[in-house]
Amino acid sequence: MTTTTKQRVSEEQRRRVLELRRRLSLREVATATGLPLGTVKTLVSRSGAFRDNEQHRALFSLPPIRESAETLPAVPELPPQEAVTGDKEVDAVLWLRSIINTGQAALIERAMEAAKKIKTPLAVLEKRYRDHLAAAHPGNLFAALSSFGFADLEGLAAGAVERERRRVEAVARFDNVLADTEAEAFCIEALAGLEISLIDYDKKAVAVRFRAHPELLPHTLADCLHELGYWRQLYWLRNAVDRDCSEGPQEATARDWFVFGLLAEIRPRNRDEAKAVLRYLIEHQQIDGADGDAILENLIG
């Protein structure tokens, strides 16, 4: 009769398995530690360290949408007409653009219908507007830049509608979207006293500070994407309310870059998670450069 002796795992071995798993595959961890693959899988699964971190997600999430108390005017007011250039047709398009920028669907629809009645092609009017700007600001090479896109009323309308949608969402989610969120307050507290080197924080010092709060670290690549999405959504909601105050505190930017760096460290749990990170890099045009290469190495390593 054969007796099988179950291998006992020390606390030190347990810690080493979890440490290695953050950088290596399960099979590589088993080879490095000399433990059976099944034992490694069990230790990793029971630790919970590689499941999504719910505490982290709770902090880095937008507040739920509330029923908005904001009431919009039944008949939105039209922006005033102004003689900006002296060219009646150009000024008419400038007025239509100001109407579209209100983001009000009813006004935008009227503006787009009115644009169809302008006989001169909009591309011609754009050139006339550019010439006006160049003449009004001689020697200023950048003056004419504001004329680019002048003729693209449809693109302007799409952007205005989206910006208004985000503004309404910001009001529905926040009492004041420009005030520091709990997540930003955490970042400010975590980096308190840390000096800014030249124009930014030292990345290694930032990592040390944030790693000192393991309960709020991403456990998985999915956690990382969740937090990166939070910062992006918060930026766009603020941008819809006030374009000059959408960046947030510098400590939050440091956290954003820290979490982006974790995409190159935390091992993907499966192919779907790796593909999600790849899609993120492509969608946000961050696949090039040294950071993108490091993340790709992590995904395929």
N, C-alpha and C positions, 0 to 999 in steps of 0.2 A: 504494500500500500504506500502510495507516494503522498507526502505531506508538503503543501505549498506554504511557504512562509511569506506573509505580506510584508513588503518593504516599508519600514517606518521612515517618515520624512521629517527632518528637523526644521525648526523655525527658520534657521539660516538658509536652508535649501528652499524653503517656501518663498522667502523674500527674494532670493536670487532668481527663482523661476519667474516671479512677477516682474522683476527688474528687466530680465532678458527678453521677456515676452513683448515689452514695449518696443523692442528693436528687431526681434527675430521671429521667424515662423515657429509654430509649435514643434515641428520636427527638429529644427535647429536648436531650440531650447532643450529638447530631450537629449540631443547629442552633446551639447555643451555641459549639461549637468549630470549626465550618466543615468538619468531617471527614465523609466519606461514612458513611451509616448502617452499611453492611457493615463498614467499618473499625472503627467504634465497637464493634460486636458482637464482632468478633474480639479487640480489645484487652481487652474486659471478660471474655470467655470464657477467654482465655489467662492472664489475671492470677491466676485462682483466688480472687480476693478476694471473690467473690460466691457461692462454694460454701460449704456448711456447714463450719464450722471444727471439724475432728475433735479438735484439741488442746484446744479449749475444751470440747467435749462430754465428753472423757475426764475432765476435772477435775470438771465439774459433773454427775456421774452417781453414783447410789447404788451401793455395792458389790454384787456379785452375791449372790444368796441361797445360803447354805451349808446343808448338812444340819445341822439343829439337834441339839445334844447334850442339850438340855433334855428332861427327862422329867416328864410330868404325872402326878399321883397317879391310880391306877386308879379310886378312889372319892373324888371331891372332897369336902372337908368342908363341911358347912353352916355358914353364919354363925350365931352364937348368937342366940337369941331374947331380946329385951329389952322391958321395960315402959317405953316412952318417954312415952306420953301418958296411960296409964291407961284408954284406950278400947281394948278388946280387938280390935275389928275394925280400927281404924286402925293399931294396933300390928302386927296381922297383915299388913296391906298393906305397912307399913314393912319388915317382915322379908322379905316376898317381894321387895321392891325391892332389898334388900341381897343376896339370893340372885341375882337377875338381874344385878346389877352385878359379880358374879364373872366374867361372860363365859363361864362353862362351859356348854356346850350341854346336857349332861345335867341339870344343876341348873336351868337356865332352863326346860326342858321340864316338869320337876316343879313349878316355881313357877307356870307358866302354868296347869297343870291344877288346882293348889290354888286359884288365884284364881277359878276357875269355881264353887267351892263356897261362896264368900262370898255370902250372900243379899242384903245391902244393896248397892244400886248404887254402883259406885266413885265416881261423880260426887258422890253424897251424902257418902261418906266423905272425899272431897277437901275439901268444905266444912267438915266437922267438924274435919279436921286444920288447915285455915286458921284456924278459930275458936280452936282450941287455941293456935296460934302467936301470934295476936293477943292472947290473954289472958295468955300467958306472957311476952310482951314488950310491955307497954303503952307507947304513945307511939312505938314503933318502926314507922314506916310501911313499912319494907322487910322486916320479919320474916316477913310472910305470903307473900313472893315465892317462898320455897322450896317452897310447897305447889303452885305451878303445875306442871301435868304429872303430879301425883301419881297420877291415875287412868289415865294412858296407859302401861300396862304393856307393851303391844306395841311402842310407840315406844322405850321404855327398853330392851327386849330387843334390838331391832334395833341400837340404838346400842352396847349392851354387846358384842354379837357382833362388830360391826365394829371396836370398840376392841381386843378380844382378838385379832382377826385381825392388826391392825396391830402389836400388841405382839409377837406371835409372829414377824412379819416383821422387826421391829426386831432381835430376838435373832438371827435367821437371817442378817441382813446385817452387823451390827456387833458387835464385842466390847463396846463401850460406846457406845450411840447418843447419850448425853449429852455425850461428849467432842467437842472441836472436830474437824471434818472437815478434809481437806486444802484443800477449797474455802474454808472459813472461815478457816483459817490464812493462805491467800493474801490474803483480804480484810483481815484484821488487819494483815498486813505492809504491804499496799498503802496503808492509811490511817494507818499508824503516825505519831504526832506531830501528826496533824490534830486541831485543837481542835473541840470540840462547841459550836456556837452555840445558846444557850438549851437546847433539849432534843434537838437533832439536828445532824447535820453539815450544812455548807453544800453544797448540791447541785452548784454549779459547781466547788467544790474537790474534791469526790468524783469528779466526771467527769474532771477533769484527772488525778487519781491513777490511776484505772482505765484511762484512755486511754493512759497511759504503759506499759501492758502490752498492746500490740496483739495479741500471740500468743494472748491469752486473752479477746479481745473477740468477741462474736457477730458473724458475718459476714452472717447472714440473719435474717429474722423467725422462721424455723423454729428457729434457734439460740436466739433470745430465748425462745421458748415452751418450748424444752427446759430452759433454765436456770431459768425461772420455775417450771416443773413440779418441778424438783429441790428448790428451796427449799420449795415447798408440801408435797411428799412428806416431806421431812426433818422439817418441823414436825409433821405428823400422826403420824409414827412416834414422835417424842419425846413428843408429847402422850399417846400410848397408854401410855407407860412412866412418865412423870412430868408431870402437867399443870402443875406449877409451874416446870418447867425446859425448856419446849418452844420458847422464843423464839430461843435462840442469841445470839451476840454482836451488838452494835449495828452493827458493821462489816458483818455479813452482811445486816442489814436495809437498810443504805445501798446495798449492791450490788444487792439485789433491786429497790429503787426506781430505781436507775440503769438497770438492764436494762429495766425496765418503760418508762422514758422513751425507750429506743431504739426502741420500737414506733412512735413518732411520727417517727423519723428514717430508719430503714433502709427503703428502698423494697421493696415486695413484688415477688417475681420473677415471679409469675403470679397468676391469679385464685384458685387453690386455696390459696395461701399467705395471700392477703388474707382469704379466707373463714375460714381457720383462726384468724387473729387476731380476727376479728369474733366467732366462736363463743366464743373465750376471754373476750373482754370481756363477752359476755352471760352466760356460765356463771358468771363470778365477780363479776357485778354491778359492773363497772368501766367501763361505757360512758358513764355520765353525768359531768358536770363538765368542767373545762377540759382535763384530761389525756385523757379519752375523746374529746373533740372533736378534739384535735390528732392523735390516732391515726387517727380516721376520715378526717380531711383527708389524711393520708398514704396511707391505703388507696385513696382514690378520686381523689387528685390526679393 
